[in-house]
Amino acid sequence: MFELWREDIQVVKDRDPACRSTWEVLLCYPGFRAVRSHRLAHALWQGRFRLLARWLSERSRRRTGIEIHPAAVIGRRVFIDHGSGVVIGETAEVGDDVTMYQGVTLGGTGKEKGKRHPTIRSHVMISTGAKVLGAIEVGEGAKIGAGAVVVHPVPAHATVVGIPGRVVRRHGQPVHEEEDLEHGNLPDPVQEKLAEISRDVAKLAVRLATLERRKGASNVDQSA
Ligand SMILES: CC(C)(COP(=O)(O)OP(=O)(O)OC[C@H]1O[C@@H](n2cnc3c(N)ncnc32)[C@H](O)[C@@H]1OP(=O)(O)O)[C@@H](O)C(=O)NCCC(=O)NCCS
């Protein structure tokens, strides 16, 4: 537990250039307090003290402006800067070393049941006011731009901006407009090549059959 606190303090000092001391983290960073409170609320939730867990989470929301459902899974060294208006839903999962700013929502679309909140992989940065909605995955090292509304999965190391969110950078390199967030729908070059080959094979089979028919017919003529 103390090791986690030490990490939580260090991460604020590492990621916020405005932070000058450990005391400042302890006294002035609502994100630090919210994450610390969530760890206890989450343990209570897992121990089936659900009402107590909800009460603790609600108390933390009143004090910090950050609402984290006690069932949400939050990784290590997660830094919520400023914090006001952050909402993290019940089935959200947040990996290690994630940074998020004020006004971020990890929410549901209102259309799903069960797992209905996003999974945020490690080293993701979610900028101020961004909304990530639904049971989608945001890949490792991705960046979500300020004010973006993201409703499709985000590949690792991509930058997504706008409404609806679209990928504008991958590994820091610009991405062409036609590439969108639905990578399952991108053309598959291997599949396309296989389809081309099977079309060619079918054509050859027809030609072979024709040639064999002709050869058979000429053999009959010669023997007659
Ligand atoms: C998205 C962001 C993280 C930058 O990521 P990046 O990978 O370095 O991307 P770039 O800055 O190279 O921007 C990529 C493109 O998206 C555009 N863009 C960047 N942020 C954008 C945003 N929030 N909304 C719309 N477009 C945006 C840029 O203009 C650029 O467009 P271009 O290709 O036409 O030039 C950053 O712009 C951002 O939103 N930061 C906000 C951080 C924050 O919340 N700070 C609050 C502190 S209190």
The ligand as a MOL file (V3000), in Angstrom:
LIG
                    3D

  0  0  0     0  0            999 V3000
M  V30 BEGIN CTAB
M  V30 COUNTS 48 50 0 0 0
M  V30 BEGIN ATOM
M  V30 1 C -3.8150 15.4910 -29.2610 0
M  V30 2 C -2.6260 16.0730 -28.5220 0
M  V30 3 C -2.3730 15.2500 -27.3010 0
M  V30 4 C -1.4210 16.1120 -29.4610 0
M  V30 5 O -1.0200 14.8350 -29.8710 0
M  V30 6 P 0.1160 14.6420 -30.9960 0
M  V30 7 O 0.2010 13.1860 -31.2830 0
M  V30 8 O 1.3510 15.3280 -30.5310 0
M  V30 9 O -0.5260 15.3540 -32.2440 0
M  V30 10 P -0.1620 16.7590 -32.9850 0
M  V30 11 O -0.0030 17.8650 -31.9980 0
M  V30 12 O 0.9510 16.4690 -33.9330 0
M  V30 13 O -1.5230 17.0200 -33.7640 0
M  V30 14 C -1.9620 16.1800 -34.8020 0
M  V30 15 C -3.0460 16.8840 -35.5870 0
M  V30 16 O -4.2340 16.9680 -34.8220 0
M  V30 17 C -4.6330 18.3320 -34.6200 0
M  V30 18 N -5.0900 18.4230 -33.2380 0
M  V30 19 C -4.3410 18.3240 -32.1340 0
M  V30 20 N -5.1310 18.3900 -31.0440 0
M  V30 21 C -6.4010 18.5270 -31.4860 0
M  V30 22 C -7.6540 18.6280 -30.8280 0
M  V30 23 N -7.7350 18.5890 -29.5030 0
M  V30 24 N -8.7590 18.7230 -31.5910 0
M  V30 25 C -8.6670 18.7620 -32.9450 0
M  V30 26 N -7.4970 18.6660 -33.6250 0
M  V30 27 C -6.3920 18.5490 -32.8890 0
M  V30 28 C -3.3860 19.1500 -34.8910 0
M  V30 29 O -3.6960 20.4420 -35.3210 0
M  V30 30 C -2.7060 18.3360 -35.9640 0
M  V30 31 O -3.3750 18.5730 -37.1860 0
M  V30 32 P -2.5510 18.6320 -38.5870 0
M  V30 33 O -2.0940 17.2080 -38.8520 0
M  V30 34 O -3.5790 19.1000 -39.5760 0
M  V30 35 O -1.4250 19.5700 -38.3730 0
M  V30 36 C -2.8230 17.5290 -28.0930 0
M  V30 37 O -2.9940 18.3440 -29.1780 0
M  V30 38 C -3.9420 17.7940 -27.1100 0
M  V30 39 O -5.1400 17.6880 -27.3930 0
M  V30 40 N -3.4670 18.1840 -25.9190 0
M  V30 41 C -4.3160 18.5630 -24.8300 0
M  V30 42 C -3.6130 18.1960 -23.5200 0
M  V30 43 C -4.4590 18.6240 -22.3770 0
M  V30 44 O -5.5220 18.1050 -22.1500 0
M  V30 45 N -3.9800 19.6190 -21.6720 0
M  V30 46 C -4.7340 20.1470 -20.5820 0
M  V30 47 C -3.7900 20.5780 -19.5130 0
M  V30 48 S -4.7090 21.3960 -18.2630 0
M  V30 END ATOM
M  V30 BEGIN BOND
M  V30 1 1 1 2
M  V30 2 1 2 3
M  V30 3 1 2 4
M  V30 4 1 2 36
M  V30 5 1 4 5
M  V30 6 1 5 6
M  V30 7 2 6 7
M  V30 8 1 6 8
M  V30 9 1 6 9
M  V30 10 1 9 10
M  V30 11 2 10 11
M  V30 12 1 10 12
M  V30 13 1 10 13
M  V30 14 1 13 14
M  V30 15 1 14 15
M  V30 16 1 15 16
M  V30 17 1 15 30
M  V30 18 1 16 17
M  V30 19 1 17 18
M  V30 20 1 17 28
M  V30 21 1 18 19
M  V30 22 1 18 27
M  V30 23 2 19 20
M  V30 24 1 20 21
M  V30 25 1 21 22
M  V30 26 2 21 27
M  V30 27 1 22 23
M  V30 28 2 22 24
M  V30 29 1 24 25
M  V30 30 2 25 26
M  V30 31 1 26 27
M  V30 32 1 28 29
M  V30 33 1 28 30
M  V30 34 1 30 31
M  V30 35 1 31 32
M  V30 36 2 32 33
M  V30 37 1 32 34
M  V30 38 1 32 35
M  V30 39 1 36 37
M  V30 40 1 36 38
M  V30 41 2 38 39
M  V30 42 1 38 40
M  V30 43 1 40 41
M  V30 44 1 41 42
M  V30 45 1 42 43
M  V30 46 2 43 44
M  V30 47 1 43 45
M  V30 48 1 45 46
M  V30 49 1 46 47
M  V30 50 1 47 48
M  V30 END BOND
M  V30 END CTAB
M  END
